[in-house]
Amino acid sequence: MKSLRYIFLFAIVLSLFSCNKFKGSQEIPAYLRIEPWTLTTNYEIEGAATQAITDAWVYINGSLHGCFEFKNHDDGLYTMIPLLEKGEKTVQLYPGVKMNGIASTRIQYPFYQPYKFKHTFVEGEIGTVAPSTKYYNIDTVTDLHFKLMEDFEEINNIKFFSIDTTYAPLTQISHRTDPNAWMDPLDTINHYRSGHIHVGDSIRRFWIASGELHNLPSAGNYVMMEVDYKCDKEMCIGMYIKSSQNGLQYKDLYYLKATDTWKKAYINFSPTVTDNYFADYFKVYFRSDFSGNETADFYFDNIKLIYLE
């Protein structure tokens, strides 16, 4: 009898759930299809327009609706968002990147401008937008600084140097003689050189560093490095820290995995700079070493150190 009672009660609960399941408004979402971002730059001031924007952070009338990643579909790369919105709204899209190349650390990139537009949402309809962005204008945002910028285009203008002669040197290569060099698709005439390091033979490692970097912000503001790279082996990115208290120290921070295609990374130096506000100067470095009889090639381009003060 007890089991029959439980079955009866369960049947009542199920019937109540079934009756109420579809009560209330049956809203049909409107859809917003967001195409991949485009980035434009003033090359002389901001360097090449390379980017690895993976996400769109969506705000509607000032309210955040989420961070949406671009995914491959049968008809292309985009993100499709269902939204319970009706009528005309103000939409703001903020470019999102993977900080330090890690999918779990997605951020709104602080140096790219948002894309703002008006859109009328209609139930069941798909609206499409192709957002564009650029760096905040340094003429109006005077606290935006490009502290370091190296594109390897100028002859003998390489600002990263080997630590000493026991390490493989950094050289300048041309896409006209080495197809592995990065070439700006928008300007193949003037922008076709890269930095290159070959490790092998008797030299099993490389370690290159920038010049001294002074007056970096120390109040927790973003200090980011952008770098385009292609490498046969994993390499480490870190910082030298020089202070009167601790002398010259170095700190390994992030590792970039091997890749046979050109990729872009956004590296966050903010915690290191903030934690060492007393430093006399910093240096950015790249390094890698391995044993055995293997050889490896490392390519670099469009290195930028950017911060807001």
C-alpha positions as CSV (number, residue, x, y, z in Angstrom):
1,M,0.0,0.0,0.0
2,K,2.8,2.4,0.9
3,S,4.4,1.9,-2.5
4,L,1.1,2.5,-4.3
5,R,0.7,5.8,-2.2
6,Y,4.2,7.0,-3.5
7,I,3.2,6.1,-7.1
8,F,0.0,8.1,-6.7
9,L,1.8,11.1,-5.2
10,F,4.4,11.0,-8.0
11,A,1.6,11.0,-10.6
12,I,0.0,14.0,-9.1
13,V,3.3,16.0,-9.0
14,L,4.0,15.0,-12.6
15,S,0.5,16.1,-13.7
16,L,0.9,19.5,-12.0
17,F,4.3,20.0,-13.6
18,S,2.9,19.1,-17.0
19,C,0.0,21.5,-16.7
20,N,2.2,24.4,-15.7
21,K,5.2,23.8,-17.9
22,F,4.0,25.9,-20.8
23,K,2.2,28.6,-18.8
24,G,3.4,32.2,-19.1
25,S,4.7,34.2,-22.1
26,Q,6.3,32.2,-24.9
27,E,9.0,34.6,-25.9
28,I,10.8,33.9,-29.2
29,P,14.4,35.3,-29.2
30,A,15.8,37.6,-31.7
31,Y,19.3,36.6,-33.0
32,L,22.4,38.6,-33.5
33,R,25.1,37.1,-35.7
34,I,28.5,38.7,-35.1
35,E,31.2,38.3,-37.8
36,P,34.9,38.3,-36.9
37,W,36.5,41.6,-36.0
38,T,38.6,43.7,-38.3
39,L,41.4,45.9,-36.9
40,T,42.9,49.0,-38.5
41,T,46.0,50.8,-37.3
42,N,48.1,53.9,-38.1
43,Y,51.3,51.9,-39.0
44,E,53.8,54.6,-38.2
45,I,52.5,55.0,-34.7
46,E,50.7,51.7,-33.8
47,G,52.5,49.1,-35.9
48,A,50.9,46.3,-38.0
49,A,47.2,45.5,-37.8
50,T,47.7,41.9,-36.6
51,Q,45.1,40.6,-34.1
52,A,43.8,37.5,-32.5
53,I,40.4,38.7,-31.3
54,T,38.5,35.6,-30.4
55,D,35.4,36.9,-28.6
56,A,32.8,39.6,-28.5
57,W,31.7,41.0,-25.2
58,V,28.1,42.1,-25.7
59,Y,26.4,45.0,-24.0
60,I,22.8,46.0,-24.7
61,N,21.7,49.4,-23.4
62,G,24.6,49.3,-21.0
63,S,23.9,45.8,-19.6
64,L,26.4,43.0,-20.1
65,H,24.8,39.9,-21.9
66,G,28.0,37.8,-21.9
67,C,31.2,37.0,-23.7
68,F,30.7,35.0,-26.9
69,E,33.5,33.1,-28.7
70,F,33.7,32.9,-32.5
71,K,33.3,29.4,-33.7
72,N,33.6,27.6,-37.1
73,H,30.3,26.8,-38.8
74,D,29.5,25.3,-42.2
75,D,29.0,28.8,-43.5
76,G,31.9,30.4,-41.9
77,L,33.4,31.8,-38.6
78,Y,31.0,33.8,-36.4
79,T,29.0,33.7,-33.2
80,M,25.2,33.5,-33.1
81,I,23.5,34.9,-30.0
82,P,19.8,34.4,-29.0
83,L,18.5,37.5,-27.2
84,L,15.2,38.2,-25.6
85,E,15.2,41.8,-26.8
86,K,12.6,43.7,-28.8
87,G,12.7,47.0,-30.5
88,E,15.6,49.4,-31.0
89,K,18.5,49.1,-28.6
90,T,22.0,50.4,-28.3
91,V,24.6,47.7,-28.7
92,Q,28.2,47.8,-27.7
93,L,30.7,45.1,-28.7
94,Y,34.0,44.9,-26.9
95,P,36.9,43.0,-28.5
96,G,38.0,40.0,-26.4
97,V,41.3,38.1,-26.4
98,K,42.9,35.1,-24.6
99,M,45.3,36.7,-22.2
100,N,48.6,34.8,-22.2
101,G,47.1,32.5,-24.8
102,I,45.0,30.7,-22.2
103,A,41.3,30.1,-23.0
104,S,40.3,30.4,-19.3
105,T,41.7,33.9,-19.0
106,R,39.5,35.8,-21.5
107,I,39.5,39.6,-21.2
108,Q,38.2,42.7,-22.9
109,Y,41.4,43.9,-24.5
110,P,41.9,47.3,-22.8
111,F,43.6,49.0,-25.8
112,Y,41.0,48.3,-28.5
113,Q,37.9,50.5,-28.9
114,P,34.4,49.1,-28.7
115,Y,32.0,48.9,-31.7
116,K,28.8,50.8,-31.0
117,F,25.6,50.7,-33.1
118,K,21.8,50.9,-32.9
119,H,19.9,47.7,-33.8
120,T,16.2,46.8,-33.9
121,F,15.5,43.4,-32.5
122,V,12.7,41.4,-34.0
123,E,11.5,38.0,-32.7
124,G,12.8,35.2,-34.8
125,E,14.9,37.3,-37.0
126,I,18.7,37.3,-37.4
127,G,20.6,40.5,-37.5
128,T,24.2,40.5,-38.7
129,V,27.0,42.8,-37.8
130,A,30.7,42.9,-38.8
131,P,32.4,44.9,-36.1
132,S,35.6,46.8,-36.5
133,T,38.0,48.3,-34.0
134,K,41.2,50.2,-33.6
135,Y,43.5,51.3,-30.8
136,Y,42.3,54.1,-28.6
137,N,43.6,57.3,-30.3
138,I,46.8,58.4,-28.5
139,D,46.0,62.0,-29.6
140,T,42.9,62.0,-27.4
141,V,43.8,59.3,-24.8
142,T,47.1,60.7,-23.8
143,D,47.8,58.0,-21.2
144,L,48.1,55.3,-23.9
145,H,51.7,54.5,-24.6
146,F,53.5,52.3,-27.1
147,K,56.6,51.8,-25.0
148,L,58.3,49.2,-27.3
149,M,57.6,48.5,-30.9
150,E,59.7,46.2,-33.1
151,D,58.6,45.0,-36.6
152,F,62.2,44.2,-37.9
153,E,61.6,46.3,-41.0
154,E,64.4,48.8,-40.6
155,I,67.8,47.6,-41.3
156,N,70.0,47.1,-38.2
157,N,67.1,48.3,-36.0
158,I,66.6,45.1,-34.0
159,K,65.9,46.2,-30.4
160,F,66.2,42.7,-28.9
161,F,69.8,41.4,-28.4
162,S,71.4,38.1,-27.4
163,I,72.5,37.9,-23.7
164,D,76.0,36.9,-24.8
165,T,77.8,35.0,-27.6
166,T,77.1,31.6,-26.1
167,Y,73.5,32.0,-27.2
168,A,72.0,31.8,-30.7
169,P,71.8,35.3,-32.2
170,L,68.7,37.1,-33.4
171,T,68.9,38.0,-37.1
172,Q,66.7,39.8,-39.6
173,I,65.1,37.8,-42.4
174,S,63.1,38.7,-45.5
175,H,60.1,37.0,-46.9
176,R,61.7,37.4,-50.3
177,T,64.5,35.0,-49.2
178,D,62.7,33.0,-46.5
179,P,59.0,32.1,-46.8
180,N,58.7,31.7,-43.0
181,A,59.1,35.4,-42.5
182,W,55.8,37.2,-41.7
183,M,54.5,39.5,-44.4
184,D,51.8,42.2,-44.0
185,P,49.0,41.2,-46.3
186,L,48.0,44.9,-46.6
187,D,51.5,46.1,-47.5
188,T,53.7,43.4,-49.1
189,I,56.1,46.0,-50.5
190,N,57.3,47.6,-47.3
191,H,56.5,45.1,-44.5
192,Y,57.9,41.7,-45.1
193,R,60.8,41.2,-42.6
194,S,60.9,39.2,-39.3
195,G,63.3,38.3,-36.6
196,H,64.7,34.8,-36.7
197,I,66.7,32.6,-34.4
198,H,68.2,29.2,-35.4
199,V,69.2,26.8,-32.6
200,G,71.3,23.8,-33.5
201,D,74.8,22.6,-34.2
202,S,76.9,23.7,-31.2
203,I,74.4,26.2,-29.8
204,R,71.6,24.6,-27.9
205,R,69.8,27.7,-26.6
206,F,68.8,31.3,-27.1
207,W,68.1,34.2,-24.8
208,I,67.3,37.6,-26.1
209,A,66.3,40.7,-24.2
210,S,65.0,44.2,-24.9
211,G,66.7,47.4,-23.9
212,E,65.9,49.0,-20.5
213,L,62.3,49.9,-20.0
214,H,61.8,52.8,-17.6
215,N,58.7,54.5,-16.0
216,L,56.3,51.7,-16.5
217,P,53.0,52.3,-14.6
218,S,52.9,50.9,-11.0
219,A,49.3,51.4,-10.0
220,G,47.9,48.1,-11.4
221,N,47.2,49.4,-14.9
222,Y,47.5,47.0,-17.8
223,V,51.0,46.5,-19.2
224,M,50.6,44.2,-22.2
225,M,52.9,42.8,-24.8
226,E,51.7,41.7,-28.3
227,V,53.9,39.4,-30.3
228,D,53.4,37.4,-33.5
229,Y,55.4,34.2,-33.4
230,K,56.1,30.9,-35.1
231,C,58.4,28.3,-33.4
232,D,59.5,24.7,-33.6
233,K,59.9,24.4,-29.8
234,E,58.3,25.9,-26.7
235,M,59.8,29.2,-25.6
236,C,59.5,31.2,-22.4
237,I,58.7,34.9,-22.0
238,G,59.8,36.7,-18.9
239,M,61.1,40.0,-17.4
240,Y,64.4,41.2,-16.0
241,I,63.8,43.4,-12.9
242,K,66.6,45.7,-11.8
243,S,66.4,47.4,-8.4
244,S,68.7,48.8,-5.8
245,Q,67.2,46.5,-3.2
246,N,67.5,43.2,-5.0
247,G,69.9,43.9,-7.8
248,L,69.2,42.3,-11.2
249,Q,66.7,39.4,-11.1
250,Y,64.9,37.6,-13.9
251,K,61.4,36.0,-13.7
252,D,60.0,33.4,-16.1
253,L,56.4,34.2,-16.7
254,Y,54.7,32.5,-19.6
255,Y,55.4,29.8,-22.1
256,L,54.3,29.8,-25.8
257,K,53.8,26.4,-27.3
258,A,55.4,25.3,-30.6
259,T,53.3,26.2,-33.7
260,D,53.9,25.6,-37.4
261,T,51.8,28.6,-38.3
262,W,52.0,32.3,-37.3
263,K,50.1,33.1,-34.2
264,K,49.6,36.1,-32.0
265,A,49.8,36.3,-28.2
266,Y,48.7,38.9,-25.7
267,I,51.1,38.7,-22.7
268,N,50.1,40.4,-19.4
269,F,53.1,41.9,-17.5
270,S,50.8,44.0,-15.2
271,P,51.2,41.8,-12.0
272,T,55.0,41.7,-12.3
273,V,55.3,45.5,-12.9
274,T,52.9,46.3,-10.1
275,D,54.7,43.9,-7.6
276,N,58.0,45.6,-8.4
277,Y,57.0,49.2,-8.4
278,F,60.4,50.1,-6.8
279,A,62.4,48.8,-9.9
280,D,64.9,51.0,-11.6
281,Y,64.0,49.4,-14.9
282,F,62.6,46.3,-16.6
283,K,63.6,44.2,-19.7
284,V,61.5,41.8,-21.6
285,Y,63.1,38.6,-22.7
286,F,62.5,35.4,-24.7
287,R,64.4,32.2,-24.1
288,S,64.5,28.5,-25.0
289,D,67.0,25.7,-24.6
290,F,66.9,21.9,-25.3
291,S,69.3,19.0,-25.5
292,G,70.0,16.4,-28.1
293,N,70.7,16.7,-31.8
294,E,67.5,18.5,-32.7
295,T,67.4,21.9,-34.4
296,A,64.8,24.5,-34.0
297,D,63.8,27.8,-35.6
298,F,62.0,30.7,-33.9
299,Y,60.4,33.6,-35.7
300,F,59.2,36.9,-34.2
301,D,57.4,39.9,-35.5
302,N,55.3,43.0,-34.6
303,I,56.4,43.1,-30.9
304,K,54.6,45.8,-29.0
305,L,54.7,46.8,-25.3
306,I,51.6,48.9,-24.6
307,Y,50.2,50.4,-21.4
308,L,47.8,52.9,-20.0
309,E,49.0,55.3,-17.4
